[in-house]
Amino acid sequence: MPVAVQPDELDELSKFSFLRVIRPMPKLRTLHPVERSLSVGNLPPIEVPDAPAVDSSIRMAIFDGGLPSNGPMSPWAQSLDVPGVGAAVEECVDHGHMVTSAALFGCLTPGEVAPRPFNSVDHYRILDDVEEDSYALYTALNRIRDVLEEKNYDFVNLSLGPELPIEDDEVHPWTAVLDEYLSHGQTFMTVAAGNNGNDDWASGNARVQVPSDCVNALAVGSANSKLKNWDRAGYSAIGPGRSPGLVKPDVLSFGGAQYEPFIFLPSNGTDSPLSAMGTSFAAPATLRMAAGIRAHFGGHIKPLGLRALLVHCAERGIMPVEEAGWGRVPDHIDAFVICPANSVRVLYQGAIEPGQTMRMPIPLPEDVKTGNVEISATYCINSPTDSRSPSTYTASAIEPVFRPHAERFSNEDSVHPKTDSFFRSSDFLPENDLRKGAHKWETTKHRTLTKRASSLLRPVFDVKYHSRIEQLVGVATEKVEYALVITLTSSQDADIYNKVVRAYSGRLEILQPQVEIPITVQP
């Protein structure tokens, strides 16, 4: 809670018996030098497309510093001032322009036509010229909350927040408020991880910044290149996150680097393209990919399904999980909507009741018997949260149990087939957290496992929903949304996709494109 006292009054305040710690009030993140726009000379101009958004029904909100009047993005981006906001600041408007450009077009290529936006954007200006005071942090949060409570958005991006790395023993109000809003699973939110990655690692000052520790949002860090050989951008904040929520940032996306900057439309439409670098741009570029999947398939895929797909399709690379999360998100829509060669991808999504166990088949046809089968699985849930207890912050969990062979049992009295390990907690949790069973309460899990095809027969995941709340007498527990993505890749059977379509035609539905989006099918 915020308290205003003079320095000589701190001793008196410390006598309050319930006081744990006193800290200075953090400020709202100032625009880091790596984010400031620069006009890149001698670059050919970028032509703006002459077409409406692909899907006008998609609702996306960006909270930032505003947009220039009559800018080149005005056909797709509406600038709105929240009630009570002061006069605009030029530097903040530049930042807002670049964030919105990244959300609409991604990283642009000079001399080429910008791609047609998947959707339009409502850009809310929440930054102003009011002199920074101790409560500006909460003023900005209240402005965001008021808008979200009044209007329902499918997608939201935050490229700002407190200038404060997360701590294990405290959940910040920004995180608590946003997690509560997102716990219903109706909105997909990306949050910039922060540009403090070059700060001291040992002290924790380089850890992801608030509110990218939200367990119900996707925290995005920066990769330093769009090329095959990529790394974490040096400025991009690192993990680990708090447990639960240990894998933070969730993913990386290209955010620019010194020798490969992120390119934006010029603010007035006539100058040379702008360039900058920062997680502020990696986050909206990732949100653009989610909106593209939604535009391609229509409303069939829910926000949690989109989040699971982004994690599932991320390129792992060789970076440690503390720096890259689950990997780098592809910057083209093909990677999400086309199954790779020798592969088939399945998405399960829905809601699950407390204590309920659901059986989700891994769709491997019985006639696939030779070679190896790679099983890659990702699940996500939305979870109610309790900010009063950081170590038990998430109230819901899904526990998947892998049963690889339908006719192999632990003993003759077993009712269900024998289980095998799949989601291993030792992949990313320290030993002390393993002993507490913290892995079970993570809201996102991902792993790839290779098995001999002959060792698999009608494999399944049995998924059970656990709730901390259901153990409290008289407290009702609500069902939660879930999404599970499974990809099967056969080392020898090139026809596995068609075999799955035929064998599971009565149980699985093929997702059909709802609109035409240019994609490239590799031979």
Secondary structure as GFF3:
##gff-version 3
##sequence-region A 1 523
A	DSSP	three_ten_helix	7	9	.	.	.	ID=ss1
A	DSSP	alpha_helix	10	13	.	.	.	ID=ss2
A	DSSP	three_ten_helix	33	35	.	.	.	ID=ss3
A	DSSP	beta_strand	38	39	.	.	.	ID=ss4
A	DSSP	beta_strand	60	64	.	.	.	ID=ss5
A	DSSP	beta_strand	77	81	.	.	.	ID=ss6
A	DSSP	alpha_helix	90	105	.	.	.	ID=ss7
A	DSSP	beta_strand	121	125	.	.	.	ID=ss8
A	DSSP	alpha_helix	136	150	.	.	.	ID=ss9
A	DSSP	beta_strand	155	158	.	.	.	ID=ss10
A	DSSP	alpha_helix	173	182	.	.	.	ID=ss11
A	DSSP	beta_strand	188	192	.	.	.	ID=ss12
A	DSSP	beta_strand	218	223	.	.	.	ID=ss13
A	DSSP	beta_strand	251	254	.	.	.	ID=ss14
A	DSSP	beta_strand	262	264	.	.	.	ID=ss15
A	DSSP	beta_strand	274	276	.	.	.	ID=ss16
A	DSSP	alpha_helix	279	297	.	.	.	ID=ss17
A	DSSP	three_ten_helix	298	300	.	.	.	ID=ss18
A	DSSP	alpha_helix	303	312	.	.	.	ID=ss19
A	DSSP	alpha_helix	321	324	.	.	.	ID=ss20
A	DSSP	alpha_helix	334	337	.	.	.	ID=ss21
A	DSSP	beta_strand	343	352	.	.	.	ID=ss22
A	DSSP	beta_strand	357	361	.	.	.	ID=ss23
A	DSSP	beta_strand	372	381	.	.	.	ID=ss24
A	DSSP	three_ten_helix	390	392	.	.	.	ID=ss25
A	DSSP	beta_strand	396	403	.	.	.	ID=ss26
A	DSSP	three_ten_helix	425	427	.	.	.	ID=ss27
A	DSSP	alpha_helix	431	435	.	.	.	ID=ss28
A	DSSP	three_ten_helix	438	441	.	.	.	ID=ss29
A	DSSP	beta_strand	444	452	.	.	.	ID=ss30
A	DSSP	three_ten_helix	453	455	.	.	.	ID=ss31
A	DSSP	beta_strand	460	467	.	.	.	ID=ss32
A	DSSP	three_ten_helix	469	471	.	.	.	ID=ss33
A	DSSP	beta_strand	480	490	.	.	.	ID=ss34
A	DSSP	alpha_helix	496	503	.	.	.	ID=ss35
###
